[in-house]
Structures are given as structure tokens and as C-alpha cells.
Amino acid sequence: MANMAKTIFITSFHPLISRNILSTKLIAKLTDKNVRVIVLGPSKKKVFFERELAGSGAVFEGVDAVLDRRDNFLRYLALSAVNTNSLRIKRMTEMKGSGSRLAGVVGNGSFGYKLARFANGLLTPKNTFTALFEKYQPDLVFSADIQNEYDVRLTAEAMSKGIRALGMVRSWDNLGCKGTFRIIPEKILFNNELLRREAVKKHGVPEDKTEVIGIPHYDAYVSGARSPRDEFFKNLGLDPKKKTLLFTPNGDRYLKNNTVDRDVLDIINKNLSAEWQILVRLPPMDKVSYLDETIPNKRVVVDRPQTEYATLKNNEISKEADGHLADSLYWSDLVVSGPSTICIDAALFDKPIILAGFDGYEDRPYKEGVLRFYDYDHWKPVLNSGGVPLAKNVSEFQNLLIKYAENPGLNREARSKMLLEQCQFVDGQSTERLFNLINNLLT
């Protein structure tokens, strides 16, 4: 790296970025190399970011920009530009048919994503971050969520000024659910080869602009120290002598009149022997209706992740909260989850996982039920691996609970295969790979 100090902008406009990137050792590695790190995020979250970044050497800059009709139109166009199975399901459910006709016209082949990027070049505002560019004169912009509207604006403005730009796909479901890429920076980073190939094949991203680095926030899961067992169980009011099932509910955001999580917990409680206790970890960015009134007995403990904001959807995940999740997985013997990345988190700790793919004691229409989420594109490799069983009704779920409670080693080899497909690397070096790419672009 050159002797003159370099400056990098790192974005954090989505709640998961504080976990995915900021809680890793990336900032420490950069500041150790005399790189000036400027983290950009929502102004309303200044207290959280300044607390999380304290002592890191990074500076937080709050952004108050308001998205407008252009952003909404460009997002609509990007969603219509690819006709994935995930988006077909979303269009007929939560999107209420929006974009279906346009997707039928432009969503197959290269025309859609070319149109979306052409329109983005014409309409995306390129003066949102002008004051920050003038203040800091960055050498590189790292968009940690390249499909986010604020990230798109920032990346477009950087590229218009001749500033190098690096992007990353935030999560495993983004290519199927969030539409096509509105902008292509110098490099786009992916968690795994599955996503990289999908970006090249379905979204027309040039292969030489792609790179696989793994999942940086898993580095601490692989190499970080876990809380002592007695201390962890005592803090939650659990018995360290008992086996523990970790249950992570779906939450209300995806299910109307959410009685499903209540029913799944009831089935778990009725089918586990007395040697088991149940830890229910609520989703950090959602609430779970009906749950409090159904806690069946003292062996069920509800763990509420710390909340930073009145609106749970805006909640951020701190280093402490992410470490607590890792402890919960590490000290559990069996995990039950809805359609969540928890299944990958659990596999990292070699924990058996059962997916609840049914609607509790109800029989809901497909469009209103849980099972539709498992038909999303990103679930196909997980389910096809054979390492994570999906229970589609109460009877299947009961049988799987009994089988895995008796033999947690079932499907271990297939589970390990699934983990490697989703993570690509489990060597604790993904942050190092990200740092090396940034370092090369700054040199």
C-alpha cells in the first residue's frame, strides 16, 4: 500500500450489515494499514454505530437522504427484470401482483437486466453524497449491500467521479428475491460459488467482475471463544445438565395471524422427554404473536434479543448480540427453525436441524402458509443436500423430533456438504480474503 493514507467508504444501510461486515475484524485490519475508514449509515442510528465503532478508528457519517419516485421506479424495474421462482411467488403474495405483466415481457433473457441498468444510468441521482465525497475524498467505495437503493446511489456517484467501487451481495436470497443488479462496480463479492454462478448466468454479471470470499461474520463463529456452558445457561435460567432444543420462530412479518409458531412450540413441548429443555430465540427484527400466552411450563425459556429501536424491523445486531446467538447454537443439542439462515448457522456448529414447513395445527392456503417460502430458489440446494430435513406436516415433524433427539448424528455428512455449498469456506479466513481484495484496490 502506498505511504499516503487512503480512505474507504463502507456502507451499512441494512440492519444485517452491522453483523455481516462491521462486527468482523475488517475495520481493524484496515486501520492497522493506516486506511481511514468512513462508515455510512442512517443518521437515526448514530448512537448505535458510534457505540459499535468506538475504539476502532473508524468514523461514522449519518445519511439523511430520502428516496424518491425514481428509486421506486428503478427498484420496480429491477424486480421485473428477472423471472425467478422466488419472485413469482412474491408477486402473487406480498407484492400483490405488482410487476407480473412486465416480468412476463422483460424477465426472461438479457433484455431485462440490460434495461434495468440502462435506466439506472439515466435516472439514479448522482449528487446525494457529494458533500461527503468532497469532505473525505475517498479512494474506494465498498458497498456492503450492492442491491440496496442507498448503496446504488453511492456506487453510481462514485463511478461517475472515477472513484473505484467494490460491491457485495448481502444475503443468500438476494439474487432470487431482490431483482437484478442495477449497477455493476469493479468487483462484486459473493458468499459462495452457487451465488456467483447465478449472478453470471441469470443476471449477466461479467465473470471477471465476480469473486467468492465466503461469509466474513462466520469467522468469529469458527475461531471465536464461546461463553462457558454454566455461565451461558445460568444467565438464561436454563439447566446446564439438560439437553437443549433451540427453536427459532418465523415471526409475524411473514405470516398473518401468526398462530404457527405457537403451535410448533406446543408440538415440540409435547414430544420431547423430560430430559430436554427448550430455548426459544425470538427474531431480532420481528415479533411473534401468541407466544407469551402459550409458554407451557418452566422448561421453556424465551430469549429476546436486545432491541435498539422502537420499530423492530430497523433493529441492528450488535457484536454482543451476534456472539450470544453463536453461544445459543453452540450449546444446543438440536435446532428447529422456520425458513431462515439459522439452518446454516446451526450446521456450522454441526448441530442437527429440523425445518418446520407446515402451518401448525391449521391448514392454510399455499399463498398464506409457511411452505411457500421453501419453494424459493435459494432453498433448493439446501433441501436437495439431504442434510436438513423439511417436515411438511405435524406427523412428519413429530417423527423427526424423536429421531434426531435419539440420534443427533443423522445426516451429518450431508449436512456438512450443505454447509460447504453455502459457506464455501469454513477456515475463519473470509475477512482476510475481503481485506486482501480491498487492499489490492487501494494499492
Sequence and secondary structure as in RCSB ss.txt:
>XXXX:A:sequence
MANMAKTIFITSFHPLISRNILSTKLIAKLTDKNVRVIVLGPSKKKVFFERELAGSGAVFEGVDAVLDRRDNFLR
YLALSAVNTNSLRIKRMTEMKGSGSRLAGVVGNGSFGYKLARFANGLLTPKNTFTALFEKYQPDLVFSADIQNEY
DVRLTAEAMSKGIRALGMVRSWDNLGCKGTFRIIPEKILFNNELLRREAVKKHGVPEDKTEVIGIPHYDAYVSGA
RSPRDEFFKNLGLDPKKKTLLFTPNGDRYLKNNTVDRDVLDIINKNLSAEWQILVRLPPMDKVSYLDETIPNKRV
VVDRPQTEYATLKNNEISKEADGHLADSLYWSDLVVSGPSTICIDAALFDKPIILAGFDGYEDRPYKEGVLRFYD
YDHWKPVLNSGGVPLAKNVSEFQNLLIKYAENPGLNREARSKMLLEQCQFVDGQSTERLFNLINNLLT
>XXXX:A:secstr
  SS  EEEEE  STTHIIIIITSSHHHHHHHTT EEEEEEEGGGHHHHHHHHTTSS EEEEE     HHHHHHH
HHHHHS   HHHHHHHHTTTTTTTHHHHHHHSSSHHHHHHHHHHHHHHS S TTHHHHHHH  SEEEESSTTSHH
HHHHHHHHHHTT EEEEE  STTHHHHS S S   SEEEESSHHHHHHHHHHH   GGGEEE   GGGHHHHHS 
   HHHHHHHHT  TTSEEEEEE   STTSTT  HHHHHHHHHHHHS TTEEEEEE  TT   TT GGG  STTE
EEE     SSSGGG    HHHHHHHHHHHHT SEEEESSSTHHHHHHHTT  EEEE S TT    GGGSSGGGGG
SGGGHHHHHTTSS EE SHHHHHHHHHHHHH TTTTHHHHHHHHHHHHS  SS HHHHHHHHHHHHH 
